[in-house]
């Protein structure tokens, strides 16, 4: 907000640094999703996410697209057998379908003030509930991923 020198701006302002981390995987093929929220982000939470994701439909093979964030490191961990990590090149978030979901969610919650982290968490949960299969497919359905999938897994 800009004002003349010496004039205090008038407006609502809330300065705080509380965080809620949302982990998620979204299928451009089926529109299914799996989400988890945590209070922090680190390798241990990533491993927990992978285990929980693996246990959701455990007979299903899951190809998870990840970037090169430090907490995505898989050194010294055993990946669940039904998960394959597909790493995208550095600085290419547009190759990760989940990034489109994160942008959709940010568009719903940005520039709003929440009275508490609990209220923000409630809004995030509402948005997750809104993510029906058809919506997920419409947001994440990159043509190159769909073509690759259908070319490999033809009936």
MDTraj code that builds the backbone (N, CA, C; nanometers):
import mdtraj as md
import numpy as np

residues = "UNK UNK UNK UNK UNK UNK UNK UNK UNK UNK UNK UNK UNK UNK UNK UNK UNK UNK UNK UNK UNK UNK UNK UNK UNK UNK UNK UNK UNK UNK UNK UNK UNK UNK UNK UNK UNK UNK UNK UNK UNK UNK UNK UNK UNK UNK UNK UNK UNK UNK UNK UNK UNK UNK UNK UNK UNK UNK UNK UNK UNK UNK UNK UNK UNK UNK UNK UNK UNK UNK UNK UNK UNK UNK UNK UNK UNK UNK UNK UNK UNK UNK UNK UNK UNK UNK UNK UNK UNK UNK UNK UNK UNK UNK UNK UNK UNK UNK UNK UNK UNK UNK UNK UNK UNK UNK UNK UNK UNK UNK UNK UNK UNK UNK UNK UNK UNK UNK UNK UNK UNK UNK UNK UNK UNK UNK UNK UNK UNK UNK UNK UNK UNK UNK UNK UNK UNK UNK UNK UNK UNK UNK UNK UNK UNK UNK UNK UNK UNK UNK UNK UNK UNK UNK UNK".split()
xyz = np.array([
    [0.0848, -0.1157, 0.0000],
    [0.0000, 0.0000, 0.0000],
    [0.0904, 0.1235, 0.0000],
    [0.0613, 0.2188, -0.0837],
    [0.1401, 0.3415, -0.0924],
    [0.0616, 0.4581, -0.0348],
    [0.1301, 0.5419, 0.0397],
    [0.0686, 0.6641, 0.0920],
    [0.1721, 0.7756, 0.0853],
    [0.1275, 0.8966, 0.1107],
    [0.2189, 1.0102, 0.1152],
    [0.3090, 0.9978, 0.2375],
    [0.4254, 1.0582, 0.2308],
    [0.5205, 1.0536, 0.3409],
    [0.4554, 1.1058, 0.4688],
    [0.4708, 1.0295, 0.5761],
    [0.4159, 1.0688, 0.7058],
    [0.2717, 1.0278, 0.7279],
    [0.2069, 0.9696, 0.6281],
    [0.0673, 0.9263, 0.6416],
    [0.0667, 0.7755, 0.6631],
    [0.0054, 0.7331, 0.7715],
    [-0.0035, 0.5905, 0.8013],
    [-0.1101, 0.5273, 0.7127],
    [-0.0747, 0.4191, 0.6425],
    [-0.1758, 0.3528, 0.5584],
    [-0.2866, 0.2934, 0.6444],
    [-0.4066, 0.2946, 0.5917],
    [-0.5214, 0.2369, 0.6611],
    [-0.5549, 0.1061, 0.5895],
    [-0.5644, 0.0022, 0.6649],
    [-0.5997, -0.1263, 0.6059],
    [-0.5730, -0.2386, 0.7032],
    [-0.6346, -0.3500, 0.6747],
    [-0.6185, -0.4664, 0.7614],
    [-0.4846, -0.5325, 0.7316],
    [-0.4114, -0.5653, 0.8336],
    [-0.2810, -0.6265, 0.8183],
    [-0.2605, -0.7265, 0.9303],
    [-0.2133, -0.8405, 0.8939],
    [-0.1852, -0.9429, 0.9947],
    [-0.0499, -1.0028, 0.9630],
    [0.0422, -0.9871, 1.0549],
    [0.1782, -1.0347, 1.0341],
    [0.2014, -1.1569, 1.1225],
    [0.2196, -1.2710, 1.0610],
    [0.2513, -1.3909, 1.1387],
    [0.3124, -1.4945, 1.0450],
    [0.3823, -1.5871, 1.1042],
    [0.4467, -1.6921, 1.0264],
    [0.4118, -1.8272, 1.0860],
    [0.2935, -1.8725, 1.0582],
    [0.2538, -2.0076, 1.0942],
    [0.2349, -2.0821, 0.9631],
    [0.2721, -2.2085, 0.9624],
    [0.2690, -2.2828, 0.8378],
    [0.1896, -2.4114, 0.8514],
    [0.1352, -2.4519, 0.7397],
    [0.0715, -2.5815, 0.7249],
    [0.1180, -2.6307, 0.5884],
    [0.1765, -2.7486, 0.5845],
    [0.2298, -2.8035, 0.4600],
    [0.1328, -2.9065, 0.4053],
    [0.1043, -2.8965, 0.2778],
    [0.0142, -2.9903, 0.2116],
    [0.0946, -3.0736, 0.1133],
    [0.0889, -3.2033, 0.1320],
    [0.1530, -3.2993, 0.0416],
    [0.0409, -3.3590, -0.0432],
    [0.0668, -3.3815, -0.1712],
    [-0.0386, -3.4391, -0.2522],
    [0.0110, -3.5021, -0.3804],
    [-0.0642, -3.6006, -0.4244],
    [-0.0416, -3.6675, -0.5524],
    [-0.1755, -3.6714, -0.6243],
    [-0.1720, -3.6411, -0.7543],
    [-0.2957, -3.6267, -0.8307],
    [-0.2782, -3.6957, -0.9653],
    [-0.3686, -3.7851, -0.9982],
    [-0.3566, -3.8620, -1.1214],
    [-0.4271, -3.7923, -1.2376],
    [-0.3510, -3.7576, -1.3427],
    [-0.4158, -3.7028, -1.4619],
    [-0.4927, -3.8096, -1.5395],
    [-0.4706, -3.9365, -1.5065],
    [-0.5365, -4.0470, -1.5765],
    [-0.6741, -4.0759, -1.5158],
    [-0.6787, -4.0944, -1.3842],
    [-0.8046, -4.1316, -1.3178],
    [-0.8690, -4.0165, -1.2412],
    [-0.7905, -3.9144, -1.2108],
    [-0.8418, -3.8044, -1.1289],
    [-0.8382, -3.8340, -0.9804],
    [-0.7808, -3.9467, -0.9435],
    [-0.7724, -3.9791, -0.8007],
    [-0.6650, -3.8927, -0.7348],
    [-0.6739, -3.8819, -0.6028],
    [-0.5768, -3.7995, -0.5307],
    [-0.5481, -3.8599, -0.3939],
    [-0.4356, -3.8193, -0.3393],
    [-0.3973, -3.8569, -0.2037],
    [-0.3279, -3.7371, -0.1426],
    [-0.3751, -3.6910, -0.0273],
    [-0.3187, -3.5720, 0.0366],
    [-0.2901, -3.5979, 0.1837],
    [-0.1956, -3.5223, 0.2357],
    [-0.1581, -3.5287, 0.3765],
    [-0.1087, -3.3896, 0.4162],
    [-0.1450, -3.3435, 0.5349],
    [-0.0929, -3.2160, 0.5831],
    [0.0005, -3.2418, 0.7006],
    [0.1025, -3.1552, 0.7104],
    [0.1983, -3.1660, 0.8200],
    [0.2331, -3.0252, 0.8691],
    [0.2959, -3.0202, 0.9830],
    [0.3356, -2.8917, 1.0395],
    [0.4736, -2.8474, 0.9896],
    [0.5492, -2.9395, 0.9317],
    [0.6835, -2.9100, 0.8822],
    [0.7057, -2.9845, 0.7513],
    [0.8132, -2.9520, 0.6848],
    [0.8505, -3.0245, 0.5638],
    [0.9955, -3.0687, 0.5796],
    [1.0179, -3.1995, 0.5664],
    [1.1532, -3.2537, 0.5727],
    [1.1504, -3.3962, 0.5172],
    [1.2653, -3.4576, 0.5129],
    [1.2774, -3.5918, 0.4550],
    [1.1944, -3.6944, 0.5312],
    [1.1886, -3.6828, 0.6639],
    [1.1124, -3.7790, 0.7444],
    [0.9639, -3.7734, 0.7097],
    [0.9106, -3.6526, 0.6899],
    [0.7700, -3.6404, 0.6500],
    [0.7495, -3.6928, 0.5085],
    [0.8489, -3.6750, 0.4215],
    [0.8393, -3.7280, 0.2861],
    [0.8309, -3.8810, 0.2896],
    [0.9139, -3.9430, 0.3715],
    [0.9107, -4.0890, 0.3854],
    [0.7748, -4.1332, 0.4392],
    [0.7231, -4.0631, 0.5393],
    [0.5901, -4.0966, 0.5934],
    [0.4845, -4.0830, 0.4837],
    [0.4946, -3.9766, 0.4046],
    [0.3999, -3.9576, 0.2949],
    [0.4067, -4.0756, 0.1976],
    [0.5278, -4.1167, 0.1599],
    [0.5434, -4.2279, 0.0660],
    [0.4835, -4.3566, 0.1207],
    [0.5054, -4.3835, 0.2492],
    [0.4503, -4.5054, 0.3105],
    [0.2984, -4.4999, 0.3126],
    [0.2431, -4.3864, 0.3556],
    [0.0966, -4.3735, 0.3592],
    [0.0371, -4.3818, 0.2192],
    [0.1024, -4.3173, 0.1222],
    [0.0563, -4.3215, -0.0166],
    [0.0638, -4.4643, -0.0706],
    [0.1701, -4.5345, -0.0374],
    [0.1862, -4.6731, -0.0802],
    [0.0736, -4.7618, -0.0273],
    [0.0329, -4.7373, 0.0957],
    [-0.0713, -4.8189, 0.1588],
    [-0.2118, -4.7892, 0.1067],
    [-0.2276, -4.6776, 0.0364],
    [-0.3548, -4.6440, -0.0287],
    [-0.3582, -4.7214, -0.1599],
    [-0.4461, -4.8172, -0.1734],
    [-0.4493, -4.9070, -0.2899],
    [-0.3123, -4.9719, -0.3097],
    [-0.2694, -5.0572, -0.2173],
    [-0.1332, -5.1097, -0.2176],
    [-0.0959, -5.1947, -0.3396],
    [-0.1925, -5.2456, -0.4149],
    [-0.1598, -5.3266, -0.5323],
    [-0.1398, -5.2403, -0.6573],
    [-0.1640, -5.1119, -0.6435],
    [-0.1509, -5.0195, -0.7557],
    [-0.0076, -4.9681, -0.7665],
    [0.0469, -4.9678, -0.8890],
    [0.1777, -4.9082, -0.9130],
    [0.1596, -4.7571, -0.9202],
    [0.2414, -4.6835, -0.8464],
    [0.2288, -4.5380, -0.8410],
    [0.3571, -4.4745, -0.8939],
    [0.3429, -4.3935, -0.9966],
    [0.4558, -4.3187, -1.0501],
    [0.4395, -4.1765, -0.9996],
    [0.5296, -4.1367, -0.9141],
    [0.5204, -4.0068, -0.8471],
    [0.6245, -3.9130, -0.9060],
    [0.5788, -3.8015, -0.9597],
    [0.6690, -3.7016, -1.0172],
    [0.7146, -3.6101, -0.9056],
    [0.8467, -3.5981, -0.8902],
    [0.9024, -3.5135, -0.7843],
    [1.0095, -3.4226, -0.8426],
    [1.0282, -3.3093, -0.7751],
    [1.1360, -3.2194, -0.8155],
    [1.2612, -3.2570, -0.7371],
    [1.3590, -3.1713, -0.7392],
    [1.4865, -3.2026, -0.6750],
    [1.5032, -3.1351, -0.5400],
    [1.3924, -3.1088, -0.4720],
    [1.4004, -3.0501, -0.3381],
    [1.4805, -3.1435, -0.2471],
    [1.5536, -3.0855, -0.1551],
    [1.6395, -3.1653, -0.0660],
    [1.5600, -3.2715, 0.0092],
    [1.4393, -3.2392, 0.0508],
    [1.3615, -3.3371, 0.1272],
    [1.3068, -3.4494, 0.0399],
    [1.3207, -3.4410, -0.0931],
    [1.2826, -3.5504, -0.1821],
    [1.3960, -3.6502, -0.2024],
    [1.5059, -3.6295, -0.1322],
    [1.6196, -3.7203, -0.1440],
    [1.5799, -3.8599, -0.0953],
    [1.6222, -3.9597, -0.1688],
    [1.5908, -4.0971, -0.1295],
    [1.7162, -4.1738, -0.0886],
    [1.8244, -4.0987, -0.0640],
    [1.9445, -4.1642, -0.0130],
    [1.9127, -4.2240, 0.1229],
    [1.9571, -4.3455, 0.1450],
    [1.9420, -4.4127, 0.2744],
    [1.7975, -4.4442, 0.3126],
    [1.7069, -4.4497, 0.2167],
    [1.5705, -4.4939, 0.2481],
    [1.5307, -4.6028, 0.1497],
    [1.4410, -4.6863, 0.1935],
    [1.3861, -4.7894, 0.1071],
    [1.2504, -4.7425, 0.0579],
    [1.2400, -4.7259, -0.0741],
    [1.1117, -4.6872, -0.1314],
    [1.0146, -4.8034, -0.1226],
    [0.8875, -4.7752, -0.0974],
    [0.7886, -4.8830, -0.1056],
    [0.7927, -4.9453, -0.2453],
    [0.7662, -5.0746, -0.2537],
    [0.7785, -5.1476, -0.3799],
    [0.6846, -5.0978, -0.4883],
    [0.5719, -5.0396, -0.4498],
    [0.4733, -4.9978, -0.5500],
    [0.4862, -4.8500, -0.5883],
    [0.5980, -4.7871, -0.5524],
    [0.6192, -4.6472, -0.5873],
    [0.7473, -4.6318, -0.6691],
    [0.7337, -4.5614, -0.7805],
    [0.8479, -4.5236, -0.8635],
    [0.8528, -4.3716, -0.8640],
    [0.9696, -4.3156, -0.8345],
    [0.9854, -4.1710, -0.8387],
    [1.0400, -4.1303, -0.9749],
    [0.9742, -4.0379, -1.0377],
    [1.0176, -3.9834, -1.1654],
    [1.0606, -3.8393, -1.1387],
    [1.1902, -3.8165, -1.1461],
    [1.2433, -3.6832, -1.1150],
    [1.2394, -3.5942, -1.2393],
    [1.1926, -3.4735, -1.2197],
    [1.1914, -3.3774, -1.3295],
    [1.3200, -3.2946, -1.3233],
    [1.3604, -3.2367, -1.4361],
    [1.4819, -3.1541, -1.4356],
    [1.4654, -3.0319, -1.3440],
    [1.5760, -2.9772, -1.2981],
    [1.5688, -2.8562, -1.2155],
    [1.4991, -2.7416, -1.2900],
    [1.4282, -2.6611, -1.2151],
    [1.3622, -2.5406, -1.2657],
    [1.2582, -2.5703, -1.3735],
    [1.1914, -2.6837, -1.3632],
    [1.0865, -2.7207, -1.4587],
    [0.9578, -2.7620, -1.3864],
    [0.9056, -2.6789, -1.2971],
    [0.7864, -2.7188, -1.2230],
    [0.6653, -2.7436, -1.3135],
    [0.6674, -2.6847, -1.4337],
    [0.5548, -2.7033, -1.5252],
    [0.5403, -2.8486, -1.5701],
    [0.6424, -2.9312, -1.5465],
    [0.6343, -3.0731, -1.5823],
    [0.5653, -3.1566, -1.4753],
    [0.5361, -3.0970, -1.3616],
    [0.4717, -3.1701, -1.2521],
    [0.3235, -3.1343, -1.2474],
    [0.2354, -3.2317, -1.2777],
    [0.0920, -3.2029, -1.2746],
    [0.0427, -3.1472, -1.1406],
    [0.1058, -3.1866, -1.0315],
    [0.0622, -3.1374, -0.9004],
    [0.0773, -2.9864, -0.8894],
    [0.1724, -2.9286, -0.9615],
    [0.1921, -2.7836, -0.9545],
    [0.0685, -2.7076, -1.0014],
    [-0.0055, -2.7644, -1.0956],
    [-0.1303, -2.7016, -1.1408],
    [-0.2358, -2.7047, -1.0305],
    [-0.2383, -2.8122, -0.9543],
    [-0.3318, -2.8202, -0.8403],
    [-0.2919, -2.7178, -0.7355],
    [-0.1621, -2.7081, -0.7059],
    [-0.1177, -2.6119, -0.6045],
    [-0.1564, -2.4695, -0.6483],
    [-0.1422, -2.4391, -0.7774],
    [-0.1800, -2.3053, -0.8246],
    [-0.3299, -2.2837, -0.8101],
    [-0.4101, -2.3831, -0.8424],
    [-0.5555, -2.3739, -0.8271],
    [-0.5894, -2.3455, -0.6809],
    [-0.5236, -2.4179, -0.5897],
    [-0.5506, -2.3969, -0.4467],
    [-0.5057, -2.2573, -0.4024],
    [-0.3880, -2.2152, -0.4459],
    [-0.3381, -2.0820, -0.4087],
    [-0.4333, -1.9735, -0.4566],
    [-0.4888, -1.9919, -0.5754],
    [-0.5841, -1.8939, -0.6274],
    [-0.7073, -1.8827, -0.5368],
    [-0.7403, -1.9910, -0.4669],
    [-0.8586, -1.9915, -0.3794],
    [-0.8305, -1.9292, -0.2425],
    [-0.7036, -1.9322, -0.1985],
    [-0.6750, -1.8864, -0.0613],
    [-0.5838, -1.7647, -0.0530],
    [-0.5230, -1.7254, -0.1634],
    [-0.4288, -1.6132, -0.1592],
    [-0.5000, -1.4822, -0.1298],
    [-0.4278, -1.3920, -0.0678],
    [-0.4750, -1.2571, -0.0385],
    [-0.5962, -1.2562, 0.0547],
    [-0.6069, -1.3566, 0.1361],
    [-0.7123, -1.3628, 0.2371],
    [-0.6449, -1.3772, 0.3734],
    [-0.7063, -1.3234, 0.4734],
    [-0.6512, -1.3324, 0.6080],
    [-0.7317, -1.4350, 0.6861],
    [-0.6615, -1.5273, 0.7472],
    [-0.7246, -1.6294, 0.8299],
    [-0.6904, -1.5989, 0.9749],
    [-0.7886, -1.6101, 1.0614],
    [-0.7683, -1.5757, 1.2020],
    [-0.6756, -1.6720, 1.2732],
    [-0.6673, -1.7947, 1.2228],
    [-0.5817, -1.8937, 1.2890],
    [-0.5347, -1.9956, 1.1865],
    [-0.4332, -2.0697, 1.2228],
    [-0.3843, -2.1774, 1.1366],
    [-0.4919, -2.2855, 1.1233],
    [-0.5740, -2.2981, 1.2253],
    [-0.6856, -2.3940, 1.2209],
    [-0.7854, -2.3544, 1.1119],
    [-0.8152, -2.2243, 1.1021],
    [-0.9063, -2.1765, 0.9980],
    [-0.8483, -2.2001, 0.8588],
    [-0.7184, -2.1750, 0.8432],
    [-0.6529, -2.2018, 0.7154],
    [-0.6599, -2.3512, 0.6836],
    [-0.6334, -2.4342, 0.7832],
    [-0.6417, -2.5791, 0.7637],
    [-0.7810, -2.6230, 0.7218],
    [-0.8822, -2.5612, 0.7799],
    [-1.0206, -2.5938, 0.7440],
    [-1.0470, -2.5567, 0.5979],
    [-0.9975, -2.4411, 0.5546],
    [-1.0152, -2.3992, 0.4156],
    [-0.9421, -2.4954, 0.3207],
    [-0.8222, -2.5367, 0.3576],
    [-0.7480, -2.6324, 0.2754],
    [-0.8256, -2.7633, 0.2644],
    [-0.8808, -2.8112, 0.3763],
    [-0.9596, -2.9347, 0.3736],
    [-1.0832, -2.9200, 0.2844],
    [-1.1466, -2.8032, 0.2882],
    [-1.2620, -2.7789, 0.2001],
    [-1.2204, -2.7861, 0.0538],
    [-1.1062, -2.7288, 0.0218],
    [-1.0582, -2.7321, -0.1164],
    [-1.0248, -2.8740, -0.1601],
    [-0.9663, -2.9525, -0.0698],
    [-0.9362, -3.0924, -0.1019],
    [-1.0659, -3.1673, -0.1322],
    [-1.1697, -3.1393, -0.0538],
    [-1.2998, -3.2039, -0.0767],
    [-1.3591, -3.1644, -0.2126],
    [-1.3313, -3.0422, -0.2576],
    [-1.3812, -2.9953, -0.3875],
    [-1.3142, -3.0665, -0.5039],
    [-1.1974, -3.1222, -0.4799],
    [-1.1197, -3.1833, -0.5876],
    [-1.1787, -3.3184, -0.6277],
    [-1.2817, -3.3131, -0.7070],
    [-1.3405, -3.4352, -0.7608],
    [-1.2546, -3.4849, -0.8767],
    [-1.2713, -3.6113, -0.9102],
    [-1.1886, -3.6726, -1.0142],
    [-1.1899, -3.5931, -1.1444],
    [-1.3080, -3.5495, -1.1867],
    [-1.3191, -3.4760, -1.3137],
    [-1.2394, -3.3447, -1.3089],
    [-1.2464, -3.2746, -1.1964],
    [-1.1731, -3.1494, -1.1820],
    [-1.0216, -3.1743, -1.1832],
    [-0.9777, -3.2764, -1.1117],
    [-0.8346, -3.3094, -1.1088],
    [-0.7844, -3.3412, -1.2501],
    [-0.8596, -3.4217, -1.3229],
    [-0.8186, -3.4566, -1.4594],
    [-0.8141, -3.3332, -1.5487],
    [-0.9086, -3.2406, -1.5303],
    [-0.9095, -3.1209, -1.6148],
    [-0.7925, -3.0283, -1.5826],
    [-0.7489, -3.0269, -1.4571],
    [-0.6383, -2.9391, -1.4174],
    [-0.5032, -3.0011, -1.4517],
    [-0.4884, -3.1316, -1.4327],
    [-0.3571, -3.1974, -1.4452],
    [-0.3367, -3.2714, -1.5772],
    [-0.4374, -3.2797, -1.6601],
    [-0.4322, -3.3649, -1.7790],
    [-0.3434, -3.3135, -1.8902],
    [-0.2127, -3.3054, -1.8644],
    [-0.1172, -3.2662, -1.9680],
    [-0.1215, -3.3689, -2.0807],
    [-0.1329, -3.3207, -2.2006],
    [-0.1447, -3.4099, -2.3157],
    [-0.0264, -3.5052, -2.3285],
    [0.0955, -3.4560, -2.3010],
    [0.2130, -3.5433, -2.3184],
    [0.2139, -3.6572, -2.2170],
    [0.1615, -3.6361, -2.0950],
    [0.1534, -3.7458, -1.9986],
    [0.0439, -3.8441, -2.0382],
    [-0.0685, -3.7918, -2.0810],
    [-0.1785, -3.8804, -2.1223],
    [-0.1365, -3.9646, -2.2422],
    [-0.0727, -3.9025, -2.3408],
    [-0.0273, -3.9780, -2.4584],
    [0.0746, -4.0842, -2.4197],
    [0.1692, -4.0497, -2.3334],
    [0.2691, -4.1468, -2.2900],
    [0.2029, -4.2642, -2.2197],
    [0.1078, -4.2354, -2.1319],
    [0.0400, -4.3423, -2.0576],
    [-0.0350, -4.4336, -2.1544],
    [-0.1172, -4.3746, -2.2417],
    [-0.1991, -4.4578, -2.3294],
    [-0.1161, -4.5321, -2.4334],
    [-0.0004, -4.4794, -2.4721],
    [0.0871, -4.5507, -2.5659],
    [0.1534, -4.6709, -2.5007],
    [0.1806, -4.6625, -2.3715],
    [0.2458, -4.7730, -2.2993],
    [0.1426, -4.8757, -2.2523],
    [0.0285, -4.8292, -2.2067],
    [-0.0701, -4.9187, -2.1458],
    [-0.1947, -4.9351, -2.2330],
    [-0.1731, -4.9628, -2.3598],
    [-0.2859, -4.9880, -2.4516],
    [-0.3536, -5.1179, -2.4106],
    [-0.4838, -5.1251, -2.4353],
    [-0.5580, -5.2505, -2.4038],
    [-0.5165, -5.3621, -2.4947],
])
top = md.Topology()
chain = top.add_chain()
for i, resn in enumerate(residues, 1):
    res = top.add_residue(resn, chain, resSeq=i)
    for name in ("N", "CA", "C"):
        top.add_atom(name, md.element.get_by_symbol(name[0]), res)
traj = md.Trajectory(xyz[None], top)
